[in-house]
Amino acid sequence: MKDTNKKTIAVAGIGYVGMSVATLLSKYNKVVLVDTIEDKVNKINKRKSTIKDEWIEKYFLTEKLDLSATTNAEQAYADAEYIVIATPTDYDPQRNYFDTSTIESVIDIVKAVNPGGIIVIKSTIPIGYTNLIKKKKKFENILFFPEFLREGKALYDNLYPSRIIAGVDFSNKHLVDKAHTFSELLREAAIKKDVKVLFSNTTEAEAVKLFSNTYLAMRVAFFNEIDMYAESNGLNAKQIIEGIGLDSRVGDHYNNPSFGYGGYCLPKDSKQAVASFGDVPNDLIKAIVNSNQTRKAYIAERVLEKADYSNNRDVIIGIYRMIMKAGSDNFRDSAVKGVIDILFARGVRILVYEPTLSESVCEEYEVENNLKEFIAKCAIIIANRSDENIEKIGSKLYTRDIYSTN
């Protein structure tokens, strides 16, 4: 892209979404990341990633990026043509709704300091939210561009996107033009060529995001239930799952059994999907959420059975890694955390091996950073995802990771 087309862009939020989109766009544009945490800001300005992502780390070392970070939101937003909102929107179970307060805070500041700026929401939001917030804030310059990223590969998924979805009010020509421009900024910064771009109404774009993640949660839940059937009946889960995957309509991907789906997106998005249906009849969507809880309870019972807990209440059950998945540094809503909570409620003594932790996750859990000591102390070790460190410990290991154990 030529320098004459260079845009000034502010990105609110230094998480997976904010970090990846800012890194992507800063190759050809001036980008300022905004966050309230000074440590994160300082890391960015020293070219250190705030998240575990090898592509971001690579770009920081090899690419010339016009990227900086600040805690001064007013100044960053005032100078920007586009303000990308990538702040967290956790699901509030009391309200059955995403917590969108951080988004609204950004909108308030932009409206005050830069009423001509274009807000691009990339945080996950409830269906219908963009239109509602426009009316509530009396501010029209809002687009919705959902993100489709994986933890640990966030920048890669921006460089090789499956698609770009642009949610815009088609009756507003100015916004349509701005949506086209922003989609081009994303597309031209990508390595993948001929990226498909779909322009839709904002509410439909919100539905695409929510139901895409709900489908992925359903796929995880489906193969987990196949695995439960196989294990309960002494069958080889890997052979069954690989046979199913040979049908091209199913495919041999996203099919490795786990302790459940977890992470930033799938748990909260599937719950929001259920809430979005309201009075609309549905069985499948609700079952996706319920199946995840069933899976965690099933895993916990199998672990207790394997440890012979009913006859030995002093047994120590080891948890190998708290991370959501391999290559992640996220503990939040990890599937294994749900299993731990069930075991802990039963009074089980738990020992966690997590080399990234310097102290206990919480007061109830013991943490052991020495792998040899950890293996020696535990009667059984459970791992959502296995690796070379524990694959040779034999019957002491319990995992449903079929591609590392069979």
C-alpha positions in Angstrom: 0.0 0.0 0.0 1.3 3.5 -0.8 2.0 6.0 2.0 -0.6 8.3 0.5 -3.3 5.8 1.5 -1.9 5.4 5.0 -4.5 5.7 7.7 -4.3 6.6 11.4 -6.0 3.9 13.4 -6.5 3.5 17.2 -7.2 0.0 18.6 -8.8 -0.2 22.1 -7.7 -3.4 24.0 -4.4 -5.2 24.0 -5.7 -8.8 24.0 -5.7 -11.5 21.2 -8.0 -9.5 18.9 -6.4 -6.1 19.5 -2.8 -7.2 19.3 -3.3 -9.2 16.1 -5.3 -6.6 14.2 -3.0 -3.8 15.3 0.1 -5.8 14.3 -1.6 -6.6 10.9 -2.6 -3.0 10.1 0.6 -1.3 11.4 2.6 -2.6 8.5 0.9 -0.1 6.2 -0.8 2.3 8.6 -0.1 4.3 11.7 -1.6 2.3 14.6 -1.9 3.2 18.3 -2.9 0.6 20.8 -4.8 1.8 23.8 -5.1 0.1 27.2 -5.5 1.0 30.8 -2.7 -1.3 32.0 0.7 0.4 31.8 2.7 -2.8 31.8 1.0 -3.9 28.6 1.6 -0.5 27.0 5.2 -0.5 27.9 5.7 -4.0 26.5 4.3 -2.9 23.1 6.5 0.1 23.0 9.5 -2.2 23.6 8.3 -4.5 20.9 7.3 -7.3 23.2 4.0 -9.1 22.6 1.5 -9.2 25.5 0.2 -12.5 24.3 1.7 -15.8 23.3 1.6 -15.8 19.5 4.6 -16.8 17.4 3.6 -14.8 14.4 3.2 -11.6 16.3 6.6 -12.2 17.9 8.0 -12.9 14.4 6.5 -9.7 13.0 7.9 -7.6 15.9 11.4 -8.9 15.0 11.3 -8.8 11.2 8.8 -6.2 10.0 8.9 -2.4 10.1 5.7 -1.6 12.0 4.3 1.9 12.7 2.9 0.7 16.0 2.9 2.3 19.4 0.8 2.0 22.6 -0.6 4.5 25.1 -2.9 4.8 28.1 -4.1 8.2 26.8 -7.3 7.2 25.1 -8.6 10.7 24.4 -5.6 11.7 22.4 -5.4 8.4 20.5 -9.0 8.4 19.5 -9.0 12.1 18.7 -6.3 11.6 16.0 -7.7 8.5 14.5 -9.8 8.0 11.3 -10.8 4.5 12.5 -11.2 3.4 16.1 -11.2 -0.4 16.5 -12.8 -1.7 19.6 -11.3 -5.0 20.7 -12.1 -4.9 24.4 -13.4 -8.0 26.3 -17.1 -8.7 26.5 -17.6 -11.4 29.1 -20.9 -13.2 29.4 -23.0 -12.2 32.4 -25.0 -15.2 33.6 -27.2 -13.0 35.7 -28.3 -10.8 32.8 -28.0 -13.5 30.1 -26.1 -10.9 28.1 -22.5 -9.9 27.2 -21.0 -7.2 29.4 -20.6 -4.5 26.8 -19.6 -1.7 29.3 -16.1 -1.4 27.9 -17.4 -0.9 24.4 -19.7 1.8 25.5 -16.9 3.6 27.4 -14.9 3.8 24.2 -17.9 5.1 22.2 -18.5 7.8 24.8 -14.9 9.0 24.5 -14.9 8.9 20.7 -18.2 10.8 20.5 -16.7 13.5 22.8 -13.3 13.9 21.1 -13.7 12.7 17.6 -17.4 12.7 16.4 -16.3 12.2 12.8 -14.3 9.1 13.6 -15.4 5.7 12.5 -15.8 3.0 15.1 -15.2 -0.6 14.1 -16.4 -3.0 16.7 -14.5 -6.3 16.7 -15.5 -7.4 20.2 -18.1 -10.1 20.2 -21.5 -8.6 20.9 -25.2 -9.7 21.2 -27.3 -9.9 18.1 -28.8 -6.5 17.4 -26.4 -4.6 19.6 -24.9 -2.3 17.0 -28.3 -0.8 16.1 -29.3 -0.5 19.7 -26.1 1.2 20.8 -26.3 3.7 17.9 -29.7 4.8 19.1 -28.7 4.8 22.8 -25.6 6.9 22.2 -27.0 8.9 19.3 -23.9 8.1 17.3 -24.2 6.7 13.8 -20.5 6.1 12.8 -20.3 2.4 13.9 -19.4 -0.7 11.9 -19.2 -4.3 13.0 -16.4 -6.5 11.7 -16.4 -9.8 13.5 -13.1 -11.6 14.2 -12.5 -15.3 13.5 -9.3 -16.0 15.4 -7.6 -18.9 17.3 -5.6 -18.3 20.4 -1.9 -18.7 19.7 -2.5 -18.1 16.0 -4.4 -14.8 16.0 -2.1 -12.9 13.6 -1.8 -15.9 11.3 -5.6 -16.0 11.1 -5.5 -12.3 10.1 -2.9 -12.9 7.5 -4.7 -15.9 6.1 -8.4 -15.1 6.9 -11.2 -17.5 6.1 -13.3 -14.5 5.2 -13.9 -10.8 6.1 -17.4 -9.9 7.2 -18.4 -6.2 7.2 -21.5 -5.3 9.0 -22.8 -1.9 7.9 -26.0 0.1 7.6 -26.6 0.1 3.8 -28.8 3.2 3.9 -25.8 5.3 5.0 -23.6 5.8 2.0 -20.8 7.4 4.0 -20.6 4.3 6.3 -20.7 2.0 3.3 -17.7 3.8 1.8 -15.9 3.6 5.1 -16.7 -0.1 5.5 -15.3 -0.8 2.0 -12.1 1.2 2.8 -11.6 -0.7 6.1 -12.2 -4.1 4.5 -9.5 -3.2 1.9 -7.1 -2.3 4.7 -7.6 -5.8 6.2 -7.5 -7.5 2.8 -4.4 -5.8 1.5 -2.4 -6.4 4.7 -3.2 -10.1 4.5 -0.8 -12.6 2.9 -3.6 -14.7 1.5 -4.9 -13.4 -1.8 -8.5 -13.2 -3.0 -9.9 -13.2 0.5 -13.7 -13.4 0.4 -15.4 -10.2 1.7 -19.1 -10.3 2.6 -21.0 -7.1 3.3 -24.1 -7.5 5.3 -26.4 -5.7 7.7 -24.8 -5.3 11.1 -27.3 -7.5 12.8 -26.7 -10.4 10.4 -23.0 -9.9 10.8 -23.4 -10.2 14.6 -25.4 -13.4 14.0 -22.6 -14.8 11.8 -20.1 -14.4 14.6 -22.2 -15.8 17.3 -23.5 -18.9 15.4 -20.1 -19.6 13.8 -18.6 -20.1 17.3 -21.7 -22.0 18.4 -21.3 -24.4 15.5 -17.7 -25.0 16.5 -18.8 -25.7 20.1 -21.3 -28.1 18.7 -18.6 -29.9 16.8 -16.4 -30.2 19.9 -19.4 -31.5 21.9 -20.3 -34.0 19.2 -16.9 -35.7 19.1 -16.7 -35.6 22.9 -19.9 -37.5 23.1 -18.7 -40.1 20.5 -15.6 -40.4 22.7 -17.7 -41.0 25.8 -19.7 -43.7 24.0 -16.5 -45.4 22.8 -14.7 -45.3 26.2 -17.8 -46.5 28.1 -18.1 -49.5 25.7 -14.4 -50.3 25.4 -14.2 -49.2 21.8 -11.3 -47.4 20.0 -12.5 -43.8 19.7 -9.7 -42.9 17.3 -10.8 -45.5 14.7 -14.5 -44.4 15.0 -13.7 -40.7 14.7 -11.2 -41.1 11.8 -13.8 -43.3 10.0 -16.5 -40.5 10.4 -14.0 -37.9 9.2 -13.3 -39.7 5.9 -16.7 -38.4 4.8 -15.8 -35.2 3.0 -19.0 -33.6 4.3 -17.6 -34.1 7.9 -13.9 -33.8 7.3 -10.9 -34.8 9.3 -10.4 -31.7 11.4 -11.5 -30.2 14.7 -12.3 -33.7 16.0 -9.8 -34.5 18.7 -11.7 -35.3 22.0 -11.0 -33.0 24.9 -12.3 -32.3 28.4 -14.8 -29.9 26.8 -14.7 -26.7 24.8 -13.2 -23.7 26.6 -11.3 -20.4 26.1 -12.3 -16.9 25.5 -15.0 -17.4 22.9 -16.9 -20.8 22.6 -18.3 -21.0 26.2 -19.6 -17.4 26.3 -20.7 -17.3 22.7 -22.7 -20.5 22.9 -24.4 -19.2 26.1 -25.3 -15.9 24.4 -26.6 -17.9 21.4 -29.1 -19.7 23.8 -30.1 -16.4 25.3 -30.6 -14.8 21.8 -33.2 -17.4 20.9 -35.5 -16.2 23.7 -38.9 -17.7 23.0 -37.9 -19.1 19.6 -38.1 -22.9 19.8 -34.7 -24.6 19.9 -33.4 -27.9 21.2 -29.9 -28.2 19.6 -28.5 -24.8 20.7 -29.4 -25.4 24.4 -28.0 -29.0 24.1 -24.6 -27.6 23.0 -24.2 -25.8 26.3 -25.6 -28.7 28.4 -23.3 -31.2 26.6 -20.2 -29.3 27.7 -21.2 -29.6 31.4 -22.0 -33.2 30.9 -18.6 -33.9 29.4 -16.8 -32.3 32.3 -18.8 -34.2 34.9 -18.2 -37.4 33.0 -14.4 -36.8 32.9 -14.4 -36.1 36.6 -16.2 -39.4 37.4 -13.8 -41.4 35.2 -10.8 -39.8 37.0 -12.2 -40.6 40.4 -12.9 -44.2 39.3 -9.4 -44.6 37.8 -7.8 -43.2 41.0 -10.0 -45.5 43.2 -11.0 -42.5 45.2 -13.9 -44.3 46.9 -11.3 -46.5 48.7 -8.4 -44.0 49.0 -9.5 -40.5 50.0 -5.8 -39.4 50.4 -5.0 -39.9 46.8 -3.5 -36.9 45.0 -4.8 -36.1 41.5 -2.4 -34.2 39.3 -3.4 -31.7 36.7 -1.0 -31.4 33.8 -1.3 -27.8 32.5 -4.1 -25.4 33.1 -3.9 -23.8 29.7 -7.0 -23.9 27.4 -5.1 -25.7 24.6 -1.6 -26.4 23.3 0.1 -23.2 22.3 -2.1 -21.0 24.5 -1.3 -19.0 27.6 -5.0 -18.6 28.6 -6.4 -20.3 31.7 -9.8 -18.5 31.6 -12.7 -20.9 31.1 -10.3 -23.7 30.2 -12.0 -27.1 30.1 -9.7 -28.6 32.6 -10.6 -25.8 35.1 -14.2 -27.0 35.0 -13.1 -30.6 35.8 -10.9 -29.3 38.6 -13.9 -27.5 40.1 -15.9 -30.7 40.1 -13.1 -32.7 41.7 -12.4 -30.0 44.3 -16.1 -29.9 45.3 -15.8 -33.6 46.0 -12.9 -33.0 48.4 -10.2 -34.3 46.2 -6.6 -33.2 46.9 -5.3 -31.6 43.7 -1.8 -30.8 42.5 -1.3 -28.6 39.5 1.7 -28.6 37.2 1.8 -25.3 35.4 5.3 -23.9 34.6 3.9 -20.5 33.8 2.6 -20.1 37.4 4.9 -18.8 40.1 2.3 -19.5 42.8 -1.0 -21.2 43.3 -3.9 -20.5 41.0 -6.0 -19.9 44.0 -5.7 -20.8 47.7 -7.2 -24.2 47.3 -4.9 -25.6 44.7 -1.3 -26.7 45.2 1.1 -25.9 42.4 4.3 -27.9 41.6 6.7 -26.4 39.1 9.1 -29.3 39.1 7.9 -31.9 36.6 9.7 -34.9 38.2 8.4 -34.0 41.6 4.9 -33.5 40.2 4.8 -37.0 38.6 6.2 -38.6 41.7 3.6 -37.1 44.0 0.5 -37.9 42.0 -1.4 -41.2 41.8 -3.0 -40.2 38.6 -2.3 -37.3 36.2 -5.0 -35.9 33.9 -4.1 -33.9 30.8 -6.5 -32.2 28.4 -3.7 -32.3 25.8 -0.7 -34.7 26.2 2.9 -34.1 25.1 6.3 -35.7 25.2 6.8 -34.7 28.9 4.1 -37.1 30.1 3.4 -39.6 27.3 5.7 -42.2 28.9 4.3 -42.3 32.4 2.0 -45.2 31.5 -1.2 -46.0 33.3 -0.8 -43.0 35.6 -1.8 -40.7 32.7 -5.5 -40.1 31.9 -6.2 -38.1 28.7 -8.7 -38.3 25.9 -6.2 -36.8 23.4 -6.5 -39.6 20.9 -3.8 -38.2 18.6 -1.1 -38.3 21.2 -2.0 -41.5 22.9 -3.0 -44.1 20.2 
